[in-house]
Amino acid sequence: MSRTRKEQCTRRQRFERLQHTGRVMIGDWVRFYNRQRLHRALSTRAPAEACALDA
């Protein structure tokens, strides 16, 4: 059985939206991890806070 072209396009669009959503979520997590998360090496401060105090 072969799928119709419409079904193939619909599945592809859903997959592409899912990929985009995944990229956005990973980007958000990386930004949090690198900018907002408290770091022991910075005396349990967030990097943004540590940079503001150093400036």
N, C-alpha and C positions, 0 to 999 in steps of 0.2 A: 504494500500500500504506500502510495506517495501522498505527501501532505500538499495542501493547496499553497499557492504563493502567499496568500493572505495569512495563513497560519504560520508560515516560516517567518514572515516579516514581523508578525506580532510577537512571536517567541524571541526573535532577535532584539526587538525594541525593549522587551522586558529585561533581557539579559544585559543590554547596554545600560539601562537605568540602574540595574542592580550593581554593575561594575562601578558606575559613577558614584552611587551611594556609598559603596565600600571605600572608594578613594577618598571621598569627603570625610567619612568616619575615621579612617586611618590618619588623614591629615590633621583632623581635630585632635586626635590622641597624641600625635607627635608634637604638635604645638603645646598641648598641655604638659606633656612629659618634659619638654625642653625649656619651657618658659614659666610655668606656674607651679609645678610640682616642687615640694620642699626637698632640698638636697642636703645630705649630711655634710658634704664637703664645704657647704656655704653656711655652716652653723644653723641648719634647718631653716634656711630662708629660700624663697623662690629666686630664680636667677634674675628676674626683672627687679625684684626688691634689692638684691645684692648689688646689681649694677647701679641702681639709683643711689644707694648709700656710698658707693665707691666714687661716684662722679662729683 
